[in-house]
Structures are given as C-alpha cells and as structure tokens.
Amino acid sequence: MSRSFAQAAACGAFLGLSVLGACSTKKTDDQATQQPAPPPVAAAYSAAVLPAAAAAAPKLELTDSANLSPRFLKELRALGGAGAYAVRGQWLVMGKEDSVQFPLDLPAGKPVTYTSRQGGQTFTLTLTRTSYTTLRFAADAVGGSAGARHEEGTADLNPGFLLAAEVPEDSESQVSYGANEYQGETPTRTYSILVGIGPDADKAELSVFDATGKPLPQWQNLPTLRRPAL
C-alpha cells in the first residue's frame, strides 16, 4: 500500500469522510509535484531505455545508430557503474533523471579550421562534426626544417566527458580552459584532439602518437590552435 493510500485509510478511520477528502487533495498535490519528465523524445534520434543489468554492461538498442559511433558506445558501456542509457534528441539520458547534452559547439557538417604558428611553422587543424560523437579531421604543418606534414582521419568523443572536462592550458594566456576530447586511431597513429567548450570553443589542441603510444616529435608541444569567430 502506498503512503498516500495509507494516509487516506487512517483519515477515514479517525476523522470521517470530510477529512478523507482533504487527504485525497494532498495525494493529488503530491502527484503534481513529482519530477518533470526528461527532455522530449526526438523521433529521429531516439533510443530505447533498457533496464540496468546487475552482472553485465547495458545493451543499447538505438533507432539511429548513425549519430553515435560504435567506438563511443563500446567505451560508454565500459564506464564503471554503467546503468541504462537512452538518446533523446541532443541528450544522453542516464537512468531515470540524469542527462547530459552532447557537445554541439562545432556546427554539424561545416568544416571549421583552427591555426597556430611556432617559429617558421604554421599548423592548421580542420574539424567537421559528422554526428553527435564523431569528427572528421585534417591536420597540416608547413614550413620549418621538417617540411610539410599531413594527418587525417576520424576521431570519436571520449565518453569521459560525462564525468569531467579536460583542462588544457592555453599556450598564449597560460590559463586553463575546459575542453572535450576526441580520440582517433589508424594502424600507425593515434590522435587526441581537444575542442574547447562554450566561450572557449575557439581553441583546440592536437597530439599525435605512433602505434606504440609514443608522441611524434614533429607534432609535440604545438601551441594552442585558434579559429575565427563563427
């Protein structure tokens, strides 16, 4: 028996029908003050909410898997204490109440170029957001004794953005800022791309490593890359 019905029964036993009516009013008020529903489901990007499994990671059954990369989903499931998840529009919903918005600082489908200079070298990083979790990138370095260099591929959002932002230091101001990390991998390279959040979305960082995880000298200690205002 629920607490509201128990209260109604007690009121009926001791105070009569008039007080019972007051208890029923309180039940209605309690229902009206319950937590609001999660953000409305966007049909194109919705996903089914599955019950949390006690002994296994949750299985996501997405109706629009193109907007969440397989790598992101795999790493999301691997997060400690993973429960039930759903995608509702631009939101990742966890459990019944918690939700977080996917990073949308980069416009969908529109290339954005960041640049920086160091000595006689110029670095450019062009990012195109292709889904809620994936970027297509192209990185170039020209000038200096190392000659021209080019890297390209795709990078996926690190699910750790749910827990905390990365905090790189702006090489120009020496002030830390919040950023989301995107990770990419090829047979010979791994990449880490940090994209600033909110007012710091004009900043980005790039790191390139070989297949063993060792930083490549020609891509080390790059100054913070910047983009023009959109």
Accessible surface in RSA format (square Angstrom, percent):
REM  Atomic radii and reference values for relative SASA: ProtOr
REM  Chains: A
REM  Algorithm: Lee & Richards
REM  Probe-radius: 1.40
REM  Slices: 20
REM RES _ NUM      All-atoms   Total-Side   Main-Chain    Non-polar    All polar
REM                ABS   REL    ABS   REL    ABS   REL    ABS   REL    ABS   REL
RES MET A   1   187.74  97.2  97.27  64.4  90.47 215.4 103.20  87.7  84.54 112.0
RES SER A   2    58.05  49.1  42.24  56.4  15.82  36.4  50.90 108.4   7.16  10.0
RES ARG A   3   185.46  77.9 171.25  87.3  14.21  33.8  72.23  98.7 113.22  68.6
RES SER A   4    25.48  21.5  21.12  28.2   4.36  10.1   5.24  11.2  20.24  28.4
RES PHE A   5   111.04  55.6 108.15  67.0   2.89   7.5 108.38  65.7   2.66   7.6
RES ALA A   6    44.22  40.7  38.48  59.4   5.73  13.0  40.08  56.4   4.14  11.0
RES GLN A   7    55.02  30.8  50.30  36.8   4.72  11.2  30.97  65.9  24.05  18.2
RES ALA A   8    20.71  19.0  19.98  30.8   0.73   1.7  20.18  28.4   0.53   1.4
RES ALA A   9    60.44  55.6  42.05  64.9  18.39  41.8  54.49  76.7   5.95  15.8
RES ALA A  10    51.67  47.5  44.18  68.2   7.49  17.0  50.20  70.7   1.48   3.9
RES CYS A  11    19.61  14.8  17.70  19.7   1.91   4.5   1.88   4.8  17.73  19.1
RES GLY A  12    34.10  42.0   0.00   N/A  34.10  42.0  15.44  42.4  18.65  41.8
RES ALA A  13    79.53  73.1  36.83  56.8  42.70  97.1  48.62  68.5  30.91  81.9
RES PHE A  14   168.60  84.4 137.52  85.2  31.08  80.9 142.69  86.5  25.91  74.2
RES LEU A  15   102.83  57.3  82.77  59.2  20.06  50.4  89.08  62.6  13.75  37.0
RES GLY A  16    33.96  41.9   0.00   N/A  33.96  41.9  31.36  86.1   2.61   5.8
RES LEU A  17   150.80  84.0 137.86  98.6  12.94  32.5 137.94  96.9  12.85  34.6
RES SER A  18    97.11  82.1  68.62  91.6  28.49  65.6  61.19 130.3  35.92  50.3
RES VAL A  19    45.40  29.9  43.57  39.4   1.83   4.4  45.40  39.5   0.00   0.0
RES LEU A  20    52.31  29.1  52.31  37.4   0.00   0.0  52.31  36.7   0.00   0.0
RES GLY A  21    37.60  46.4   0.00   N/A  37.60  46.4  33.99  93.3   3.60   8.1
RES ALA A  22    63.41  58.3  48.59  75.0  14.82  33.7  55.44  78.1   7.97  21.1
RES CYS A  23    22.99  17.4  15.16  16.9   7.83  18.4   4.26  10.8  18.73  20.2
RES SER A  24    54.22  45.8  51.38  68.6   2.84   6.5  32.93  70.1  21.30  29.8
RES THR A  25    81.03  57.6  76.67  77.7   4.35  10.4  55.59  74.7  25.44  38.5
RES LYS A  26    92.23  45.0  89.67  55.0   2.56   6.1  79.43  71.5  12.80  13.6
RES LYS A  27    60.31  29.4  59.23  36.3   1.08   2.6  34.66  31.2  25.65  27.3
RES THR A  28    83.51  59.4  83.14  84.3   0.37   0.9  57.50  77.2  26.01  39.3
RES ASP A  29    76.32  53.5  75.05  74.7   1.27   3.0  23.36  55.0  52.97  52.8
RES ASP A  30    58.35  40.9  52.99  52.7   5.36  12.7  23.11  54.4  35.24  35.1
RES GLN A  31    98.58  55.1  87.70  64.1  10.89  25.9  27.99  59.6  70.60  53.5
RES ALA A  32    85.02  78.2  44.58  68.8  40.44  92.0  56.60  79.7  28.42  75.3
RES THR A  33   111.53  79.3  80.47  81.6  31.06  74.0  73.18  98.3  38.35  58.0
RES GLN A  34   128.55  71.9 107.71  78.7  20.85  49.6  38.21  81.3  90.34  68.5
RES GLN A  35   135.24  75.6 111.36  81.4  23.87  56.8  31.30  66.6 103.94  78.8
RES PRO A  36   116.10  84.6  91.20  83.1  24.90  90.5 102.16  84.3  13.94  86.6
RES ALA A  37    89.12  81.9  57.78  89.2  31.34  71.3  64.16  90.3  24.96  66.1
RES PRO A  38    44.85  32.7  28.10  25.6  16.76  60.9  36.91  30.5   7.94  49.4
RES PRO A  39    36.81  26.8  28.67  26.1   8.13  29.6  35.54  29.3   1.27   7.9
RES PRO A  40   121.80  88.8 104.47  95.2  17.34  63.0 115.16  95.1   6.65  41.3
RES VAL A  41    85.74  56.4  57.24  51.8  28.50  68.7  57.27  49.8  28.47  77.2
RES ALA A  42    38.53  35.4  30.28  46.7   8.25  18.8  38.53  54.3   0.00   0.0
RES ALA A  43    92.28  84.8  69.05 106.6  23.23  52.8  73.09 102.9  19.19  50.8
RES ALA A  44    66.13  60.8  47.99  74.1  18.14  41.3  59.82  84.2   6.30  16.7
RES TYR A  45    75.88  35.4  73.37  41.7   2.51   6.5  28.73  21.6  47.15  58.1
RES SER A  46    21.74  18.4  20.80  27.8   0.94   2.2   6.25  13.3  15.49  21.7
RES ALA A  47    12.99  11.9   0.55   0.9  12.44  28.3   2.63   3.7  10.36  27.4
RES ALA A  48    46.74  43.0  35.71  55.1  11.03  25.1  45.50  64.1   1.25   3.3
RES VAL A  49    72.98  48.0  47.86  43.3  25.13  60.6  47.86  41.6  25.13  68.2
RES LEU A  50    39.59  22.0  39.35  28.1   0.24   0.6  39.50  27.7   0.09   0.2
RES PRO A  51   119.10  86.8  97.99  89.3  21.12  76.8 109.52  90.4   9.58  59.5
RES ALA A  52    69.74  64.1  41.25  63.7  28.49  64.8  41.39  58.3  28.36  75.1
RES ALA A  53    51.46  47.3  29.50  45.5  21.96  50.0  37.05  52.2  14.41  38.2
RES ALA A  54   119.37 109.8  67.62 104.4  51.75 117.7  79.81 112.4  39.55 104.8
RES ALA A  55   109.10 100.3  66.39 102.5  42.71  97.2  76.56 107.8  32.54  86.2
RES ALA A  56    66.11  60.8  50.77  78.4  15.33  34.9  60.26  84.9   5.84  15.5
RES ALA A  57    59.64  54.8  30.78  47.5  28.87  65.7  37.22  52.4  22.42  59.4
RES PRO A  58     4.92   3.6   1.62   1.5   3.30  12.0   4.17   3.4   0.75   4.7
RES LYS A  59   139.33  68.0 133.82  82.1   5.50  13.1  82.97  74.7  56.35  60.0
RES LEU A  60    16.89   9.4   4.07   2.9  12.81  32.2   4.07   2.9  12.81  34.5
RES GLU A  61    90.26  51.8  81.40  61.6   8.86  21.1  30.41  58.8  59.85  48.9
RES LEU A  62    36.63  20.4   6.59   4.7  30.04  75.5   6.69   4.7  29.94  80.6
RES THR A  63    99.91  71.1  61.49  62.3  38.42  91.6  68.74  92.3  31.17  47.1
RES ASP A  64    35.37  24.8  26.29  26.2   9.08  21.5  10.90  25.6  24.48  24.4
RES SER A  65    70.10  59.2  61.38  81.9   8.72  20.1  25.02  53.3  45.08  63.2
RES ALA A  66    86.10  79.2  55.38  85.5  30.72  69.9  67.97  95.7  18.13  48.0
RES ASN A  67    23.06  15.9  23.06  22.3   0.00   0.0   1.90   4.6  21.16  20.5
RES LEU A  68     3.14   1.7   1.98   1.4   1.16   2.9   1.98   1.4   1.16   3.1
RES SER A  69    13.13  11.1   7.84  10.5   5.29  12.2  12.75  27.2   0.38   0.5
RES PRO A  70   112.72  82.2 105.43  96.1   7.29  26.5 109.02  90.0   3.70  23.0
RES ARG A  71    72.46  30.4  66.35  33.8   6.11  14.5  39.32  53.7  33.14  20.1
RES PHE A  72     0.24   0.1   0.00   0.0   0.24   0.6   0.24   0.1   0.00   0.0
RES LEU A  73    15.82   8.8  15.82  11.3   0.00   0.0  15.82  11.1   0.00   0.0
RES LYS A  74   151.22  73.8 148.27  91.0   2.96   7.0  91.47  82.3  59.75  63.6
RES GLU A  75    53.22  30.6  49.43  37.4   3.79   9.0  26.69  51.6  26.52  21.7
RES LEU A  76     0.21   0.1   0.21   0.2   0.00   0.0   0.21   0.1   0.00   0.0
RES ARG A  77    73.76  31.0  69.00  35.2   4.75  11.3  26.70  36.5  47.06  28.5
RES ALA A  78    83.38  76.7  47.32  73.0  36.06  82.0  59.10  83.2  24.27  64.3
RES LEU A  79    43.17  24.0  36.14  25.9   7.03  17.7  38.93  27.3   4.24  11.4
RES GLY A  80    79.98  98.6   0.00   N/A  79.98  98.6  44.24 121.4  35.74  80.1
RES GLY A  81    86.11 106.2   0.00   N/A  86.11 106.2  43.74 120.0  42.37  94.9
RES ALA A  82    25.17  23.1   2.54   3.9  22.63  51.5   4.28   6.0  20.89  55.3
RES GLY A  83    24.27  29.9   0.00   N/A  24.27  29.9  20.18  55.4   4.09   9.2
RES ALA A  84    12.02  11.1   8.81  13.6   3.21   7.3   9.01  12.7   3.01   8.0
RES TYR A  85    13.96   6.5  12.70   7.2   1.26   3.3   2.30   1.7  11.66  14.4
RES ALA A  86     0.64   0.6   0.00   0.0   0.64   1.5   0.37   0.5   0.27   0.7
RES VAL A  87     5.73   3.8   5.73   5.2   0.00   0.0   5.73   5.0   0.00   0.0
RES ARG A  88    47.36  19.9  46.98  23.9   0.38   0.9   0.66   0.9  46.70  28.3
RES GLY A  89     9.70  12.0   0.00   N/A   9.70  12.0   9.70  26.6   0.00   0.0
RES GLN A  90    77.69  43.4  76.07  55.6   1.62   3.9  11.06  23.5  66.64  50.5
RES TRP A  91    86.18  34.6  86.18  41.7   0.00   0.0  70.30  37.5  15.88  25.8
RES LEU A  92     0.87   0.5   0.87   0.6   0.00   0.0   0.87   0.6   0.00   0.0
RES VAL A  93     3.82   2.5   3.17   2.9   0.64   1.6   3.17   2.8   0.64   1.7
RES MET A  94    45.22  23.4  42.70  28.3   2.52   6.0  29.51  25.1  15.71  20.8
RES GLY A  95    37.96  46.8   0.00   N/A  37.96  46.8  29.98  82.3   7.98  17.9
RES LYS A  96   190.07  92.7 168.34 103.3  21.73  51.7 117.42 105.7  72.66  77.4
RES GLU A  97   128.27  73.6  98.16  74.3  30.11  71.7  35.89  69.4  92.37  75.4
RES ASP A  98    96.05  67.3  91.61  91.2   4.44  10.5  16.33  38.4  79.72  79.5
RES SER A  99    41.96  35.5  15.36  20.5  26.60  61.3   0.81   1.7  41.15  57.7
RES VAL A 100    38.21  25.1  35.91  32.5   2.30   5.5  38.21  33.2   0.00   0.0
RES GLN A 101    76.40  42.7  65.77  48.1  10.63  25.3  10.92  23.3  65.48  49.7
RES PHE A 102     2.33   1.2   0.00   0.0   2.33   6.1   0.00   0.0   2.33   6.7
RES PRO A 103    16.57  12.1   7.01   6.4   9.57  34.8  15.79  13.0   0.78   4.9
RES LEU A 104    54.71  30.5  31.64  22.6  23.07  58.0  32.75  23.0  21.96  59.1
RES ASP A 105    48.60  34.0  31.26  31.1  17.34  41.0   9.98  23.5  38.62  38.5
RES LEU A 106     6.47   3.6   4.93   3.5   1.54   3.9   4.93   3.5   1.54   4.1
RES PRO A 107    38.73  28.2  29.05  26.5   9.68  35.2  38.39  31.7   0.34   2.1
RES ALA A 108    73.05  67.2  47.01  72.5  26.04  59.2  47.13  66.4  25.92  68.7
RES GLY A 109    56.47  69.6   0.00   N/A  56.47  69.6  29.98  82.3  26.49  59.3
RES LYS A 110   112.42  54.8 110.16  67.6   2.26   5.4  66.81  60.1  45.60  48.6
RES PRO A 111    85.07  62.0  69.61  63.5  15.46  56.2  69.63  57.5  15.44  96.0
RES VAL A 112     6.11   4.0   2.91   2.6   3.20   7.7   6.11   5.3   0.00   0.0
RES THR A 113    55.32  39.3  48.69  49.4   6.63  15.8  31.35  42.1  23.97  36.2
RES TYR A 114     0.00   0.0   0.00   0.0   0.00   0.0   0.00   0.0   0.00   0.0
RES THR A 115    63.82  45.4  59.08  59.9   4.73  11.3  30.42  40.9  33.40  50.5
RES SER A 116    13.96  11.8   3.96   5.3  10.01  23.1  13.96  29.7   0.00   0.0
RES ARG A 117   158.90  66.7 135.45  69.0  23.45  55.8  62.96  86.0  95.94  58.1
RES GLN A 118    80.71  45.1  72.89  53.3   7.82  18.6  33.69  71.7  47.02  35.7
RES GLY A 119    73.33  90.4   0.00   N/A  73.33  90.4  46.32 127.1  27.00  60.5
RES GLY A 120    56.87  70.1   0.00   N/A  56.87  70.1  30.67  84.2  26.20  58.7
RES GLN A 121    32.81  18.3  32.81  24.0   0.00   0.0   6.73  14.3  26.08  19.8
RES THR A 122    33.48  23.8  32.59  33.0   0.90   2.1  25.87  34.7   7.61  11.5
RES PHE A 123     3.07   1.5   3.07   1.9   0.00   0.0   3.07   1.9   0.00   0.0
RES THR A 124    40.20  28.6  39.00  39.5   1.21   2.9  30.58  41.1   9.63  14.6
RES LEU A 125     0.07   0.0   0.07   0.0   0.00   0.0   0.07   0.0   0.00   0.0
RES THR A 126    39.67  28.2  38.50  39.0   1.17   2.8  23.62  31.7  16.05  24.3
RES LEU A 127     0.47   0.3   0.00   0.0   0.47   1.2   0.00   0.0   0.47   1.3
RES THR A 128     9.84   7.0   9.77   9.9   0.06   0.2   3.19   4.3   6.64  10.0
RES ARG A 129    20.73   8.7  20.16  10.3   0.57   1.4   2.07   2.8  18.66  11.3
RES THR A 130    69.38  49.3  34.18  34.7  35.19  83.9  34.39  46.2  34.99  52.9
RES SER A 131    10.62   9.0   5.27   7.0   5.36  12.3   9.67  20.6   0.96   1.3
RES TYR A 132    16.75   7.8  16.35   9.3   0.40   1.0  11.89   8.9   4.87   6.0
RES THR A 133     0.09   0.1   0.00   0.0   0.09   0.2   0.09   0.1   0.00   0.0
RES THR A 134    19.85  14.1  19.52  19.8   0.33   0.8  16.59  22.3   3.26   4.9
RES LEU A 135     0.08   0.0   0.08   0.1   0.00   0.0   0.08   0.1   0.00   0.0
RES ARG A 136   127.17  53.4 125.35  63.9   1.82   4.3  47.24  64.6  79.93  48.4
RES PHE A 137     4.10   2.1   0.33   0.2   3.78   9.8   2.04   1.2   2.06   5.9
RES ALA A 138    31.23  28.7  29.99  46.3   1.23   2.8  29.99  42.2   1.23   3.3
RES ALA A 139     0.22   0.2   0.22   0.3   0.00   0.0   0.22   0.3   0.00   0.0
RES ASP A 140    47.94  33.6  47.63  47.4   0.31   0.7  13.97  32.9  33.97  33.9
RES ALA A 141     0.16   0.1   0.08   0.1   0.08   0.2   0.16   0.2   0.00   0.0
RES VAL A 142    78.44  51.6  77.93  70.6   0.51   1.2  77.93  67.7   0.51   1.4
RES GLY A 143    35.00  43.2   0.00   N/A  35.00  43.2  27.51  75.5   7.50  16.8
RES GLY A 144    46.69  57.6   0.00   N/A  46.69  57.6  23.16  63.6  23.52  52.7
RES SER A 145   131.11 110.8  81.71 109.0  49.40 113.8  58.77 125.1  72.34 101.3
RES ALA A 146    60.85  56.0  25.53  39.4  35.32  80.3  36.98  52.1  23.87  63.2
RES GLY A 147    30.43  37.5   0.00   N/A  30.43  37.5  30.38  83.4   0.05   0.1
RES ALA A 148    86.71  79.7  53.15  82.0  33.56  76.3  53.31  75.1  33.40  88.5
RES ARG A 149    31.23  13.1  21.83  11.1   9.40  22.4  29.01  39.6   2.22   1.3
RES HIS A 150    93.12  50.9  68.70  47.7  24.42  62.5  63.28  65.2  29.84  34.7
RES GLU A 151    18.19  10.4  15.45  11.7   2.74   6.5   3.21   6.2  14.98  12.2
RES GLU A 152   107.58  61.8  95.71  72.4  11.88  28.3  26.15  50.6  81.44  66.5
RES GLY A 153    23.84  29.4   0.00   N/A  23.84  29.4  22.63  62.1   1.21   2.7
RES THR A 154    78.57  55.9  69.04  70.0   9.53  22.7  38.56  51.8  40.01  60.5
RES ALA A 155     0.13   0.1   0.00   0.0   0.13   0.3   0.13   0.2   0.00   0.0
RES ASP A 156    18.80  13.2  17.57  17.5   1.23   2.9   0.47   1.1  18.33  18.3
RES LEU A 157     1.40   0.8   0.02   0.0   1.37   3.5   0.02   0.0   1.37   3.7
RES ASN A 158    33.37  23.0  33.13  32.0   0.24   0.6   2.63   6.3  30.74  29.7
RES PRO A 159     2.30   1.7   2.30   2.1   0.00   0.0   2.30   1.9   0.00   0.0
RES GLY A 160    21.72  26.8   0.00   N/A  21.72  26.8  18.62  51.1   3.11   7.0
RES PHE A 161    27.75  13.9   8.81   5.5  18.94  49.3  11.77   7.1  15.98  45.7
RES LEU A 162    34.51  19.2   5.31   3.8  29.20  73.4   5.50   3.9  29.02  78.1
RES LEU A 163   140.06  78.0 106.59  76.3  33.48  84.2 110.20  77.4  29.86  80.4
RES ALA A 164    70.95  65.2  53.02  81.8  17.93  40.8  63.37  89.2   7.59  20.1
RES ALA A 165    48.76  44.8  24.44  37.7  24.32  55.3  26.46  37.3  22.29  59.1
RES GLU A 166    69.72  40.0  67.07  50.7   2.65   6.3   6.70  13.0  63.02  51.5
RES VAL A 167   107.99  71.1  90.37  81.8  17.62  42.5  91.32  79.3  16.67  45.2
RES PRO A 168    20.54  15.0   7.82   7.1  12.72  46.2  19.80  16.4   0.73   4.6
RES GLU A 169    99.47  57.1  83.38  63.1  16.09  38.3  21.35  41.3  78.12  63.8
RES ASP A 170     3.98   2.8   3.98   4.0   0.00   0.0   1.27   3.0   2.72   2.7
RES SER A 171    52.75  44.6  32.53  43.4  20.23  46.6  34.30  73.0  18.45  25.8
RES GLU A 172   130.33  74.8 104.54  79.1  25.80  61.4  42.12  81.5  88.21  72.0
RES SER A 173    58.43  49.4  35.79  47.8  22.64  52.2  40.62  86.5  17.81  24.9
RES GLN A 174   113.71  63.6  95.26  69.6  18.44  43.9  46.54  99.1  67.17  50.9
RES VAL A 175    94.58  62.2  91.50  82.8   3.08   7.4  93.68  81.4   0.90   2.4
RES SER A 176    65.74  55.5  45.43  60.6  20.30  46.8  21.89  46.6  43.85  61.4
RES TYR A 177    13.35   6.2   5.29   3.0   8.07  21.0  13.35  10.0   0.00   0.0
RES GLY A 178    22.89  28.2   0.00   N/A  22.89  28.2  14.99  41.1   7.91  17.7
RES ALA A 179     0.12   0.1   0.00   0.0   0.12   0.3   0.00   0.0   0.12   0.3
RES ASN A 180    13.72   9.5  12.32  11.9   1.41   3.4   1.88   4.5  11.85  11.5
RES GLU A 181    27.40  15.7  24.86  18.8   2.54   6.0   1.46   2.8  25.94  21.2
RES TYR A 182     5.68   2.6   5.68   3.2   0.00   0.0   1.20   0.9   4.48   5.5
RES GLN A 183    44.77  25.0  44.57  32.6   0.19   0.5   6.70  14.3  38.06  28.9
RES GLY A 184     2.43   3.0   0.00   N/A   2.43   3.0   1.24   3.4   1.19   2.7
RES GLU A 185   118.30  67.9  88.91  67.3  29.39  70.0  17.22  33.3 101.07  82.5
RES THR A 186    44.51  31.7  32.88  33.3  11.63  27.7  37.81  50.8   6.70  10.1
RES PRO A 187   129.67  94.5  99.85  91.0  29.82 108.4 112.82  93.1  16.86 104.8
RES THR A 188    82.97  59.0  80.80  81.9   2.18   5.2  64.47  86.6  18.50  28.0
RES ARG A 189    62.25  26.1  62.10  31.7   0.15   0.4   4.63   6.3  57.62  34.9
RES THR A 190    40.68  28.9  40.68  41.2   0.00   0.0  36.15  48.6   4.53   6.8
RES TYR A 191     9.27   4.3   4.35   2.5   4.92  12.8   1.22   0.9   8.05   9.9
RES SER A 192    21.93  18.5  20.75  27.7   1.18   2.7  12.39  26.4   9.54  13.4
RES ILE A 193     0.00   0.0   0.00   0.0   0.00   0.0   0.00   0.0   0.00   0.0
RES LEU A 194    27.56  15.4  27.56  19.7   0.00   0.0  27.56  19.4   0.00   0.0
RES VAL A 195     6.79   4.5   6.19   5.6   0.60   1.5   6.19   5.4   0.60   1.6
RES GLY A 196     0.94   1.2   0.00   N/A   0.94   1.2   0.00   0.0   0.94   2.1
RES ILE A 197    63.16  35.9  59.67  44.5   3.48   8.4  59.67  43.0   3.48   9.5
RES GLY A 198    34.80  42.9   0.00   N/A  34.80  42.9  25.73  70.6   9.06  20.3
RES PRO A 199   133.50  97.3  98.90  90.2  34.60 125.8 112.99  93.3  20.51 127.5
RES ASP A 200    35.08  24.6  35.08  34.9   0.00   0.0   0.00   0.0  35.08  35.0
RES ALA A 201     7.83   7.2   7.51  11.6   0.32   0.7   7.51  10.6   0.32   0.8
RES ASP A 202    48.37  33.9  46.62  46.4   1.76   4.2  16.35  38.5  32.03  31.9
RES LYS A 203    26.34  12.9  26.34  16.2   0.00   0.0  10.24   9.2  16.11  17.2
RES ALA A 204     0.00   0.0   0.00   0.0   0.00   0.0   0.00   0.0   0.00   0.0
RES GLU A 205    27.51  15.8  26.99  20.4   0.52   1.2  12.78  24.7  14.72  12.0
RES LEU A 206     9.63   5.4   1.64   1.2   7.99  20.1   1.97   1.4   7.66  20.6
RES SER A 207    44.77  37.8  43.91  58.6   0.86   2.0   9.24  19.7  35.53  49.8
RES VAL A 208     2.75   1.8   0.14   0.1   2.61   6.3   0.14   0.1   2.61   7.1
RES PHE A 209    51.12  25.6  51.12  31.7   0.00   0.0  51.12  31.0   0.00   0.0
RES ASP A 210    35.64  25.0  35.64  35.5   0.00   0.0  15.59  36.7  20.06  20.0
RES ALA A 211    70.41  64.7  37.60  58.0  32.81  74.6  40.46  57.0  29.96  79.4
RES THR A 212   122.86  87.4  82.68  83.8  40.18  95.8  84.23 113.1  38.63  58.4
RES GLY A 213    43.68  53.9   0.00   N/A  43.68  53.9  25.73  70.6  17.95  40.2
RES LYS A 214   134.78  65.8 130.17  79.9   4.61  11.0  76.35  68.7  58.43  62.2
RES PRO A 215    52.00  37.9  48.78  44.5   3.21  11.7  48.78  40.3   3.21  20.0
RES LEU A 216    21.54  12.0  21.54  15.4   0.00   0.0  21.54  15.1   0.00   0.0
RES PRO A 217    99.61  72.6  84.04  76.6  15.57  56.6  84.95  70.1  14.66  91.1
RES GLN A 218    68.46  38.3  51.29  37.5  17.17  40.9  21.47  45.7  46.99  35.6
RES TRP A 219     4.49   1.8   1.60   0.8   2.89   6.8   0.92   0.5   3.57   5.8
RES GLN A 220    82.38  46.1  68.73  50.2  13.65  32.5  13.64  29.0  68.74  52.1
RES ASN A 221   128.47  88.6 102.34  98.9  26.13  62.9  36.26  87.3  92.22  89.1
RES LEU A 222    19.49  10.9   2.95   2.1  16.54  41.6   2.95   2.1  16.54  44.5
RES PRO A 223    22.47  16.4  19.37  17.7   3.09  11.3  22.21  18.3   0.26   1.6
RES THR A 224     5.26   3.7   0.34   0.3   4.92  11.7   0.00   0.0   5.26   8.0
RES LEU A 225     0.92   0.5   0.92   0.7   0.00   0.0   0.92   0.6   0.00   0.0
RES ARG A 226    67.20  28.2  64.26  32.8   2.94   7.0  43.30  59.2  23.89  14.5
RES ARG A 227    28.46  12.0  16.73   8.5  11.74  27.9   2.20   3.0  26.27  15.9
RES PRO A 228   101.86  74.2  89.15  81.3  12.71  46.2 101.07  83.4   0.79   4.9
RES ALA A 229   103.18  94.9  65.81 101.6  37.37  85.0  73.92 104.1  29.26  77.5
RES LEU A 230   115.59  64.4  46.03  32.9  69.56 174.9  74.00  52.0  41.58 111.9
END  Absolute sums over single chains surface
CHAIN  1 A    12720.4       9527.6       3192.8       7657.7       5062.6
END  Absolute sums over all chains
TOTAL         12720.4       9527.6       3192.8       7657.7       5062.6
